[in-house]
């Protein structure tokens, strides 16, 4: 790195760091993530310093880059948190002993309702059953259907999103969980 590029970068760092940190922290609502995202933004800027020196709006570039990095971070975080959360609760409750006729009926009704209402395809239904009735891991399901692990996770993520966006299906899910808990004497 040439001396003028280094001086330019250092000036930008001193000038923009605090504002970018506050900007990202306000969006991400996470101080640790904000610190990391600011560093990622400056790392990208460092790799493009020659382009930035000629850029007509360097500050705008920094804020747009920081915003995009923050939104990508939030998307990744959302998908990590929501992958199996809703349905693992029902499945873990319904399959703790695995042989109760009430539990089996509730899960079958839930899956049939989801398919009949058009929320899942036959293959998606088969994947859901493999996951929650058979108890296969995502890796095993990916292998069974000839998918990469990432593609399998993405399919489940999309299925969960469709299911969560439909209030009547969520109501059926909650009722299914309540029936299972009642059968176990939990309610």
SULJOQUI-V937163 format. One record per pair of residues at least 24 apart in sequence whose C-alpha atoms are under 6 Angstrom apart, sorted by the first residue. I is the first residue (numbers start at 1). GAP is how many residues later the second one is. Records with the same first field share a line. If there is no record, write none. Layout:
I = GAP ; GAP
This chain:
41 = 25
83 = 74
90 = 87
91 = 41
103 = 77
106 = 70
